[in-house]
Amino acid sequence: MTMTKWFLLTALTAAMAVPFTRPVIAGEFADVLDTPAIRSELAARATLTGLTEAGERLIAVGQRGHIVYSDDAGEHWQQAQVPVSSDLVAVHFANPQQGWAVGHDGVVLHSNDAGQTWNRQLDGRQVGPILLDYYQHQLARQPDDADLQARVSDAQRMVEEGADKPFLDVWFENDQVGYIVGAFNLIFRTDNGGLSRAPLLERTDNPSALNLYALRPVGDDLFIVGEQGLVMKLDRTSGRFNATPTAYNGSFFGITGKPGASLVFGLRGNVFRSTDGAMSWNKIDLGLPLSITASSVTADGRIVLVSQAGHVLVSTDDGASFQLQPNTPLAPVAAAQVATGGSLVLAGTRGLRQLPLE
């Protein structure tokens, strides 16, 4: 395992060991779900693992509930008001005002003011009960369904386990319809901006309950990627995420591309490309054996991939080939976003930095 979605080494492990408490002073503990993120002038230099744009604003999320935003393409950053201090992993805005962030302890946050302030919509204390209630109602209608019986049992276990339900990605089609995905096949859909959510665990081709690492559209297609080579595409007619196999059985961490060319990327430099709507996938040789942890697409259609060490690779032929950008200062990277003006902003263990794109 590499360092992307590195919280799966540090957070998934550490968060489950001490699910939702942290020391405040000697002899006292506070629930991070009830403890606002601490204000810090160094927030933009701390570990940040998610990055997106809201109009021309950039927004990054990371450890201890830190969320920062920039209105000058990443030159300067301000810290947002956040009601939790759980580690945050991913962020997405459906439009310049409405956005969502997710992370450990089952946290789902919402902002309606372009990321300046955030409210909690969901946390891990609610996830188990929501699953249990939903699948108990399903089982009442189909009492002999063995799959539903198993899901009720799993939901009861999750209720007993408490808040350690990491969400790993979020994406919204508009300000009402969106999805969140996470560890052990956790997936929810909302049709009302997050006021309520329905689980979709039975609508994924993921019988082993593998971790779901990323959720993103390419053109009209919506993909989920995860462990052991898992790639799924949404069938909008049935509402089911169907598996679309590649020739790789290691973890995929992300999805990128443009209409007509979809790419999934992950461990050890493995990148696969499809130009036929995910009917088939071809491996792209990067010549770089390092895991790919981030991506973005420029306004003129160039596809950018970034390695775990910070190597930047750029494609000008819709992902058929990539060229390594020379003289790039290396530092660990978890997320990337092309900013207004064309610079590349990177987030990672050393905070945020800008790079020019040739």
N, C-alpha and C positions, 0 to 999 in steps of 0.2 A: 504494500500500500504506500502511496506517495503522500505528499503533503496537501494535495487538493482535496477539498472537502476535508481538510486536515483535521477539522473538528471531529471527524469520525475516528481519528486516533486519539485526539486529545479530548474533544467534547463528548462524543458519544460514549467514550470510556469514562472520562472524569465526571460528566454530567450524570451518568447512571450510578456512579459510585456515591456521589453526593448530589442527589437529583435537583434540589431547588433551595438549598440553603447556603449561606456563606457567612463567615465571621464578620461581625461589625466591630465589636470590642471584645476583649478577653472575657470569656464566660457567657457571651451573648451571641445569638444567631438571628438573622433576619431572612425571611423568605424573599428571594430575588424577584419573585412575581409581585411582591408588594413594596419593593424598594426602588424608587426612581433612580435612573442612571445618574451617576455623579458627574457634575460639571467639571471639565478639565480643559485647560488651555492646550494640552497635549493630545486631545482626542483624535485629531487628524493624523497623529504620528503613531498611534497605537494600532493593534492588529485590527484590520478591516477586511471583511470577507465578501461583501456584496456591494455592487456599484450599479447605478442606473442613471437615466436622465428623466427629468420631468420638465418638458419643454426645453428651455435652454439651461435649466438648473441641473447640476449634478448632485446626486445624493448617495452617500456611502453608509454602510452599517457594519457593526462588528462587535467585538467583545464588550461585556459588561453593559450592554444596552446602548452603546455609543452610536449615535446617528449624527452625521455632519453633512452640510450642504454648501455648495459653492455657486455663485452667480457670475463668476468670471473665468469659466473654463478650467477650474481647478487651481487657480493662483492662490486664492484665499478660501478658508473654510470657517463656517460657523457651526456651533453645536446646537442640535435640536433638543426640545423638551420631550423626554421619554419616560413613561411611567413604570418601567421595569428595568432591572439590571441583569437580565438573562443575556447570554451571548446570542447575538443576532447573526444570521447567515446570509439571507437573500432579501432583495427588495425589488419591487416593480411598480411603475406608475402607469395607470391606464390612460391618463391624460395629464396635463401640467399640474392639476390640483389634487387629484385623487390617487393615492398610492397605498401599498401594503408592504409590510416587512414581516419576516418569519424567522424563527430560530429555536433554540433549546427550550425545554420546559413547555413545549406545545404552544409557544407564544405566536400570536398573530396580532400585529399592530396595524392601525389605519390612520392615515393623515388626509385631511381635506383642505389643507392650506399649503400645498406644495412642499411638505416635509418639514415645516418649522415646528409643528407640535404633533404629537401622536397619542392615540387612545388605544387601549387594549380591547380587541374584539373577542379573543379566545385565548385560553391557556390550557396547559396539560391537565389541570385538575378537572376540566370539563370534557376532555377528549374521550376518555373511557366511558363516562356516562352517556355521552352522545351516541357512541358506537353501540353500547348496550341497549339503549332505548330503541334505536333504529332497527337493529337486527332481531330484537325480541318481537317487535311488531311484524317484521317480515316472517319470522318463524311461526307466529300465531296464525298467519294465513297459510303457511305451508309446513305444518308440524312434522312431517316425515322427511323434510329436506336435510340430508346429512351435512351438506355444506353450510347451511344456515345454523344448524346445531353447533358446528365447530366455530362459527363466527361469534355466536353468543358466548360460548365458552372462552374464546380468546378475549372478547370484550370484558367479561367478568374479571379475567386476570389483569387486564389493563386498568380497570377501576381499582383493583387492590394494589397495583404497583405505584399508583400516584402520578406525579406530574412529568415524569421523564419520557416525554414523547417528542423527540426532535422533528421539527419540520425543516426541510432542506431547500425548498424552492417555492416560489409563488409566481403566478402569471394571471393577468386579467385581460379578457377579451375586450371589455369595456368597463364602465364604472359600476356595473351590476353583476356581470358573469365572470367568474374566476375560479381558479383551482389552486390548491396547495398540496404538496407532496412531501413525503418524509421517510423516515426509517421504517423498515419492516412493512413496506407496501402501504403505508398510510397515504390516503388520498381523499380529499374532500372537494366538492363543488358547491359554489354559492350562486344563486340567481338574484340576490338582493343586496349586493355590495358587502356581504359578510355578516349581515344581521342574523342569518341562519345558514347552516351548511349540512349537506347530505354526504355521507360516506359512499365511496365508489369502489370499495375493496374487491367486491365480487365482479367488477367490470374491468379488471386488468388480467392480461395473460401473464400472471406472476404467481404461480402456485406455491413457490418456495418462499414467498413474502420477502423478496430481496429488497434492499434499500433502494429507494428512488431518489436519485441525486439531482436531476434537473428536469425542467419542464419549460419548453419554448416552442413557438411556432416558426415555421419557415414557409413563407407564402401562405397558402390556405391550409397547410398541414400542421397539426399539433403533435409534438413528440414528447415522450418521456424516456429518459435513459437512466441506467442504474448499474448494479453489480452484475458480474458474470456475463458481460456482453448483452445485457438486457436493453433492447430498443423497442419501444412501442409507439404506435401511431393511432390517433383517435379516429374511429369510424363514426362520423357525425350522425349517421342514420340510426345506428344502434346505441350510440353513446358508450361504446366499449373501446378500450385501448387494446389493440391487437398487436401481438409480437411480430416484428419484422427482422428476422435473424441476419446477423453479419457473420463473417468468418473469424470473429474474435470472441473469446470468452472471459476477458478481463473487464475491469470496470470502465464504464464511460462516465465522464463528468459533465459533459455539456453538449449543446446543440447550437449550430449556427448555419448560415447560408443565406440564400436569396431565392426568389421564385425560380423554380427549375433546377436548383442545385442545393441539396440538403447535406450537411456534414455533421457527424457525431465524432467526439474526440475524448481521449482518456489516457489511461496508463501507458507509459513507455512510448510515447509518441504515436500511439495508434489513432489514426484518423481514417474514417470511412465516408465515402461520398456516394450519393444516389442522385440520378437525374431522371428517374422514372417513377417518382412518387413513392419511394421506399420499397419498390418491388425487388430491387437488387441493390447491393452495395459493393463498391470497389475500394480497395485500400489505397490511400495516398501516401507515398513515401516522402517523409519530411527530411530524411537524413539526419534526424535528431532523436536520440533514444530516450528523451526526457518526457515525462508526462505533460500533457497539454491541459492547462487549468483554466484558461479564460479565452474569450473571443469577443470580437465586435465587428461591425461592418461600417465602412466609411460612407459619406454622402455620395461619393461617385462610384460606389459598388465594390470597392476592394474588401476582401475578407481578411480579417486579422486574427491570428492565433498567437497565444502567449504561453510559454512553457512555465513549469513550476519554478524555474530559476530566473525567469524574466526575459528569455529570448523572445524576440518579436519576429513573427513570420507573416509575410503579406502575399496574398494571391491577387493577381489581376485577370485571371481567367476562370472566375467563378468556382474556385476551389480545386481545379484540376491539378495545380502545382503551386508550391509556395517557395518564396525566396526569403532567406534569413536577412533581416535588417542589420547592417554592420554597426559596430561601435555603439552597441546598446549597453548601458550600465546594468549589471545584473543585480537582482534582489528578488526574494520570493514574491510570487504573484498569485492572488486568488481570484481577482476579477479585473475586467478591463472595460473601458468605455471610450469611444471616440467622442471628443467634445466639440462644441461649436468652434469653428476655426480650424478644425482638423487635427489638433494634437491628440495624443493617446494618453489617457489617465489610467494609472494602474493602482490597484489596492492590494495590500498584503500584510505581512507581519511587521513591516516597517512603516505602515501607514500609507499615505497617498503621495504619488509623484507623477510628473508629466514627462512625456517623451514626444519629440517631433516625429512625424511619419514622413519618410522620404516619398 
